Amino acid sequence: MFFVLSKVLLFLIQPICWIFLLLLTGFFVKNIILKKRLFFAAFALLFIFSNQFILSRFAKMWDITQGPPPEGKYSCAIVLGGFSSADQDGNGYFNGSADRFIKTLQLKVTGRVPLILMSGGNGQLIKTSNLKEADYVFSQFKAFNIPDSCIMIENQSRNTLENAMFTKRILIDKKVPGPYLLVTSAFHMRRSAYIFKKIGINVTPYPCDFIAGKSAVSLSDFIIPDPLALAQWNIYIKEVVGFVAYYLKPVPAINAPGQL
């Protein structure tokens, strides 16, 4: 139920939905003063959420930044799915978050981690493909000659909480001690690291895929509306709402001999 509700909420929290609802309501109301206020609110939200400067300032506060980890310090890189998708024929391909794959591959080939644990199943609410992300990513690591013995996969999770739960079970079953690196997008790291630590996996963040807040801003970023900013705000609002939801939601205990 939580999984279904989270997918529905994801649609409702998008700023474009708020703007459209305000415009639609303003179109139908008869009261002139209320109509003007609704239209003003809609355009105010459009300005705020299409403003790259405002987005950049928020991203700098929200994103977790961290440099490359010391060589040989970590036993495993846990990489979270969300960087590959299925095409219309059900075949996998890398999407815009593929930096997660690149950074994990760099960690392995440079010897900073001996093991990779790829966590990701099929998170579609209405399934259009049976592709499980971890299975596809496993084949891509193999294409770079990463040995089977260095790759663990978790292909059942549908969201970040399940990423953490199922990952913990594998780490316990395989007797993989810490410390662990957590590899995911910078915008996703605050929520992910919190959930992993809440469920009992002590991870060191290794963020990548910075979509905002890293580039230099200019005067035009404050003046000229940017449709990309509107799309990126969808991502950040989802992360903030998700963080609050998991902060309030009790997580199931996974019994283990000691803390991971």
Buried (B, 14 or more C-beta within 10 A) or exposed (E): EEEEEBBEEBEEBBBBEBBEEBBEBBEEEEEEEEBEBBBEBBEEBBEBBBBBBBBBBBBEEBBBEEEEBEEEEBBBBBBBBBBBBBEEEEEBEBEEBBBBBBBBBBBBEEEBBBBBBBBBBBBBEEEEBEBBBBBBBBEBBEEEEBEEEEBBBBBBBBBBBBBBBBBBEBBBEEEBEBEBBBBBBBBBBBBBBBBBEBBBBEBBBBBBBBBBBEEEBEEEBEEEEBEEBBBBBBBBBBBBBBBEBBEEEEEEEBEEEEEB
